[in-house]
Protein backbone atom coordinates (compact mmCIF):
# COMPACT_ATOMS: atom_id res chain seq x y z
CA UNK A 1 0.00 0.00 0.00
CA UNK A 2 1.30 3.46 -0.89
CA UNK A 3 1.38 6.08 1.88
CA UNK A 4 0.17 9.31 0.20
CA UNK A 5 -0.61 11.26 3.40
CA UNK A 6 2.92 10.97 4.71
CA UNK A 7 4.26 11.89 1.30
CA UNK A 8 2.17 15.06 1.30
CA UNK A 9 3.57 16.00 4.71
CA UNK A 10 7.06 15.50 3.38
CA UNK A 11 6.29 17.58 0.32
CA UNK A 12 4.92 20.38 2.50
CA UNK A 13 8.22 20.42 4.37
CA UNK A 14 10.11 20.67 1.13
CA UNK A 15 8.06 23.69 0.14
CA UNK A 16 8.71 25.34 3.52
CA UNK A 17 12.47 24.92 3.19
CA UNK A 18 12.55 25.73 -0.53
CA UNK A 19 12.70 29.49 0.14
CA UNK A 20 16.42 29.36 0.83
CA UNK A 21 18.81 26.75 -0.34
CA UNK A 22 21.94 27.98 1.44
CA UNK A 23 22.70 26.39 4.76
CA UNK A 24 23.62 28.50 7.76
CA UNK A 25 27.26 27.43 7.40
CA UNK A 26 27.34 28.58 3.78
CA UNK A 27 26.31 32.09 4.84
CA UNK A 28 29.24 32.49 7.23
CA UNK A 29 27.13 32.04 10.37
CA UNK A 30 26.27 28.90 12.26
CA UNK A 31 24.46 27.73 15.34
CA UNK A 32 26.86 25.12 16.75
CA UNK A 33 24.56 24.31 19.69
CA UNK A 34 22.02 23.00 17.16
CA UNK A 35 24.30 20.31 15.80
CA UNK A 36 24.55 19.50 12.13
CA UNK A 37 21.83 20.21 9.63
CA UNK A 38 20.10 16.94 8.76
CA UNK A 39 20.66 15.62 5.26
CA UNK A 40 17.62 15.31 3.03
CA UNK A 41 17.06 11.70 2.03
CA UNK A 42 17.02 10.44 -1.51
CA UNK A 43 13.59 9.42 -2.78
CA UNK A 44 13.45 6.03 -4.45
CA UNK A 45 10.28 5.04 -6.22
CA UNK A 46 11.23 2.01 -8.30
CA UNK A 47 8.87 -0.17 -6.30
CA UNK A 48 6.07 0.35 -3.82
CA UNK A 49 8.39 -0.86 -1.04
CA UNK A 50 11.09 1.65 -2.04
CA UNK A 51 8.49 4.39 -2.22
CA UNK A 52 7.12 3.53 1.23
CA UNK A 53 10.66 3.48 2.66
CA UNK A 54 11.25 6.87 1.06
CA UNK A 55 8.08 8.19 2.67
CA UNK A 56 9.33 6.97 6.06
CA UNK A 57 12.76 8.58 5.51
CA UNK A 58 11.17 11.87 4.38
CA UNK A 59 8.87 11.83 7.41
CA UNK A 60 11.83 11.27 9.74
CA UNK A 61 13.78 13.98 7.94
CA UNK A 62 10.84 16.36 8.28
CA UNK A 63 10.83 15.88 12.07
CA UNK A 64 14.60 16.33 12.35
CA UNK A 65 14.66 19.31 9.97
CA UNK A 66 11.85 21.10 11.79
CA UNK A 67 13.63 20.64 15.13
CA UNK A 68 16.92 21.85 13.62
CA UNK A 69 15.19 24.84 12.01
CA UNK A 70 13.53 25.78 15.31
CA UNK A 71 16.90 25.60 17.07
CA UNK A 72 18.65 27.70 14.42
CA UNK A 73 15.84 30.27 14.39
CA UNK A 74 15.97 30.57 18.17
CA UNK A 75 19.75 30.96 18.20
CA UNK A 76 19.63 33.52 15.40
CA UNK A 77 16.94 35.49 17.21
CA UNK A 78 18.96 35.56 20.42
CA UNK A 79 22.10 36.70 18.61
CA UNK A 80 20.23 39.31 16.55
CA UNK A 81 18.63 40.68 19.73
CA UNK A 82 22.02 40.93 21.45
CA UNK A 83 23.53 42.70 18.43
CA UNK A 84 20.56 45.06 18.26
CA UNK A 85 20.84 45.91 21.96
CA UNK A 86 24.58 46.50 21.64
CA UNK A 87 24.04 48.72 18.59
CA UNK A 88 21.30 50.63 20.39
CA UNK A 89 23.63 51.28 23.33
CA UNK A 90 26.39 52.50 21.00
CA UNK A 91 23.95 54.69 19.05
CA UNK A 92 22.69 56.20 22.29
CA UNK A 93 26.24 57.06 23.42
CA UNK A 94 27.05 58.61 20.03
CA UNK A 95 23.80 60.56 20.00
CA UNK A 96 24.40 61.87 23.53
CA UNK A 97 27.94 62.96 22.66
CA UNK A 98 26.76 64.62 19.45
CA UNK A 99 23.93 66.40 21.27
CA UNK A 100 26.37 67.62 23.93
CA UNK A 101 28.66 69.08 21.24
CA UNK A 102 25.70 70.76 19.54
CA UNK A 103 24.53 72.20 22.88
CA UNK A 104 28.04 73.43 23.70
CA UNK A 105 28.47 75.09 20.29
CA UNK A 106 25.00 76.66 20.46
CA UNK A 107 25.88 78.02 23.91
CA UNK A 108 29.16 79.40 22.56
CA UNK A 109 27.37 81.08 19.64
CA UNK A 110 24.79 82.59 22.00
CA UNK A 111 27.48 83.85 24.39
CA UNK A 112 29.58 85.32 21.55
CA UNK A 113 26.52 86.92 19.98
CA UNK A 114 25.56 88.49 23.32
CA UNK A 115 29.12 89.74 23.86
CA UNK A 116 29.25 91.25 20.35
CA UNK A 117 25.83 92.86 20.80
CA UNK A 118 26.88 94.34 24.15
CA UNK A 119 30.19 95.55 22.72
CA UNK A 120 28.41 97.08 19.72
CA UNK A 121 26.00 98.98 21.95
CA UNK A 122 28.87 100.19 24.13
CA UNK A 123 30.88 101.38 21.14
CA UNK A 124 27.84 102.86 19.48
CA UNK A 125 27.15 105.09 22.49
CA UNK A 126 30.58 106.75 22.44
Helices and strands as residue ranges (DSSP letters): H 4-17, G 25-27, G 32-34, H 48-124
